[in-house]
Amino acid sequence: MHDAIRAMIEKRAPRSQVDYDRAIREVLQEAALAGLWRRGFFDKTAFYGGTALRLFHGLDRFSEDLDFSLVAPDPEWRLEDRLAGLKEEIEAFGFSVRVEAKSHAQVESAFIKANTKINFVRIEAPVEVSRGVESNRLVKIKLEVDTDPPARIATEVKTLLEPFPVSVRLATMPILFSGKIHACLCRSWKDRVKGRDWYDFLFFIARAATPDLVQLEARLRQSGHWSGDRILGADDARLMLTRRIAEVDWIKARDDVAPFVRDPRSLELWGKELFAEAAGRIAWELG
């Protein structure tokens, strides 16, 4: 195992099997970003979503996926074309992985799969930690790219320092926040609630982030939740949030996010009143 990777694992001070599993996932995500950068991946794409928030803005919850968006729609762009050599880039750090691409509708995806037991051995996890791991158990990191963004994505470039310094293009905070609000309003999991979206929602508000209202309208139009000639106004967005917050089953939302946060006590106040108050603090701007 590469010394930089071993140091990244040790910095997380894992103790239990769960700790080591999460450490491998997080470090593998960063190794994948470094590999993508070396393949020129960020020329046309922007890093997006919960993992981007964790790595570059300090979000204190684990996010399983690596989400990206093309900066502007490009019907010729294919994720599979950008994955050539990624396996070799990641394995140069000492991991053992498979990379598999998939494509559907406007979203292209791929999976980085790593055998848990093999990689526990490679990072020299204690024998008592790796002993009970099934030989066929996998760590899976999903890469997903929105190839048809509803409007041009504003971006900024930040530096990821580990496992070595690389430049990552990511969506700006107003764009990230508008995307998260759209997810809170429109993401449907049948009778489930993705509490992780709402956890991130509070994260943005705690940092006084301002959503890009133009980007939110474009996303709502693309998903069919806003139509007609009238421009989405701040009052419209507030009303949509108010109605959605009143509908959410906050017990299910809390149960969904609990496995992804280090301190479950941070969820004790979750309910309609908390989120209604939080939504009232949003300063809307046109972008």
N, C-alpha and C positions, 0 to 999 in steps of 0.2 A: 504494500500500500504506500502511495506517495506520502512523503513527510507532511506536506501541506494538508492533505486530507486527514491524516492521523491527528494533526494538531487541531483541526476543526472539530473532530469528534471529541477529543479530550477536553476542549474548551467548554463543551456542553455538559461535562461531568455526568455522563449517563451511569445509572446504577442498575436499574431493573431491565428486563427484556423489553418492556414498553419504551423505556428511555432510549435504549440502543436502537430500537426500531425507528423511533421518531428522528433520532440523530442521523441515521443513515438516510432517511427520506430527505431531510433538510439539506444535508451535505450533497447528496446526489442531485438535488435540484440546482444547487449552485454550480456543481461541476457541469451539469447540462447547459446552464446559461453560458458558462465560459466556453464550452464546446460550440454552442450555437454562434457566439460572437466570432469565434475563429473561422466559422464557415460563412461569415457575412450575412447572418440571418437578420440583423437589425437594420439593414439598409432600407427595407420597406415595411418593417413591422414594429409595433410598439408593445412593450410588456404591459400587462393589464391584470386586474383582479387581486385576490387576497394575498397571493404569494408576493406580488409586487409591493403591496402595502407592508407586508412583514419585513421584507428585505431592505426597502428603501425609506419607509416612513415609520417603522417601529410598531406595527400592529402586533399585539401580543397573543395571537392565536395561530395554531398551525393551519396551513392551507395545503391541501393535497395536490393541487394541479398547478401547471404552468399555463397561464392564459395569455393570449396575444391577440392583437388586431392588426390587420393591414392599416397603414396610415390613411390610405385612400383605396377605394375598390379597384381591383385588378383581376379581370376574368382569366388572365393567362397564368396567374400565380398558383403554384402547387407546392404544398408542404413537402410532399415526397421528394421533390427535386432539391429541397434544402436540407434533407436529412442525410445525404451521402457523406459518409465520414464521421457522423456524430458518434456512432458506436465506438469507433477507434479513439476519438477524442476523449470520451468518458473513460474508456478502459485504460488509457494512458495514465490515469490517476490511480489505477489499481483495482477498479471495480470490475465485476463480471456482469454484463448486461446484454439484453436483446432490445432492438428498436423496431417497432412495427407501426406502419402508417395505416390510417383509415380515412375515408372521405365520405361526407354526407351533407347534402344541401349546401348552405352557405358556410358551414363550419367544417374545417379539416382538422383531423386529430391524429395523434400518434401516442404510443405507449412505450415508455422505457421500463423494462422489466428486469429486476435483479433478484437472483436467488438469495433469500434471506440468510440461510445457513452458511452458504459459501462466503458471503460478504461479512457475516459476523466473524468468521475465521480470519478473513483478510485484514479486518481492522483490529484483530486480536482481542475480541470481546472475551470476558472471563468464561471459563468452561461451564460454570454453573448457569450462566446466562444463555449460552447457545445450545446447551445440552437438550433442552426440551423443544427446540424448534424443528418442525417437520421438514424433511429433506426437500419437499416440493413447494414450500411456502415462498411466495413472491412479494417483493416490494414493487408497487406499480406507481409510476409517475405519469400522469396524463398531460400531454401537450395539446392545446386546442387553439386554433387560429380562426378568428372571424374574418373571412375573406370578402365580406360585403358590408363594411361599416356604413351606417346610414348617413354619415356626414364625415368630413375630413377630421381626423383625430389630431388635436394639438399635443405636441410631445416635448419632452426635455431629455437631456442626456445626463445620466448619473453613473458613477463609478462603483462597480462591485469589486471589493478588494480581495476576496477569497474565492477560489484557491489561488488566484493571481489576479492582478488588476485588469479589468475589462470594462469597456464602455457599453452601457445598456441604454437603449432608447426606451422610455416608458411614457405612458399617457400622463398628462398633467393632473394635478389633484382635482380641479374642476371637472375634467372629463371622467376621471375615476369615480367621483362622487355622483355625477349624473348617471353613469352606468349602474352604480349601486342602487340609486333610487329607482331606476327602471326595474332592476331585479326585485326589489322589495315590493313594487307595485304589481309586477306582471308575472314573475316566475311562478309556475304552477306545478306542484308535485302531488296532484290529487288531494288526499286528505292530510298530506304532510306539509310542514312549514319549514323552510330553510332558515333556521335561526341564525346561521352564520352570516346571512345577508344583513340581518338586523343588528348583529353584534358590530359589523363593520359600519353600519349606518351611525351608531353611537360614536364610533371611533372618529368618523369624519366630523361630526358635530362637536365633539370634545376639542377638536383642533380648529374650530371655527372655519372649516372649509366652506367654500361657496360653490354650489353646483352650476354647471353650464346649462342654462335653460334651453338654449338653441339645440344643444346636443341631446338633451332629454326629450325635447319635442320630436326630433328626428328619429330617436329610438322608439318612442311611443307610436309614431306613424308607421314605422317599419313593422312593428309587432301588431298593428291594428287596434291599438288602444287610444288613438287620437286621430280624428279625420276631419275633413271639411276645410274651408278656407281660413278659418279663424286661427290666429297665432296663439300658441299656448302661453298663457300669462302666469305670473307668480301666484295669483289667487287660484287659478285652475290647479296648479301643482299642489298647493296647500290643501285644497279640497280633496284631491285624489288621495293624498297621504292620510288625511283625517279619516276618510272612509275606509281605507285599507287597514289602518291601525285598529279601528273599531271591529274589524272582521277577524283579525288574527287570533288563533288559539295560542296564547302566550306560554302556556305550559308545554305544548308541543314544540314551540320555538326554542324554549330554554333547554328542553331535552335534546334537541338536535345539536345545539352548539356545545353542550357541556363537555363532550369528549375531546374537544379541540382547544379548550382553554385550561390554563394551569391552575387558576383559582376559581372554583365554582361559586365562591361567595360573591363574585362580581355579577352574578346573575340573580341575586336574591330580590332585587327591586323590579325585576322584569314584569311589565304589565302595561295595560292600555294607558294608564296615567303617565308613566315614565316616558313612553315613546311619544305621546301627544305633546308633552312638555318639551321634549327634545326637538320634535319637528317644528315647534313654534319658534325655535332659536335660529332656524335657517335664514340666512341673508341671501335672497335670490338675486341673481344678476343675469343679464342677457348673454354674456360671453362674447 
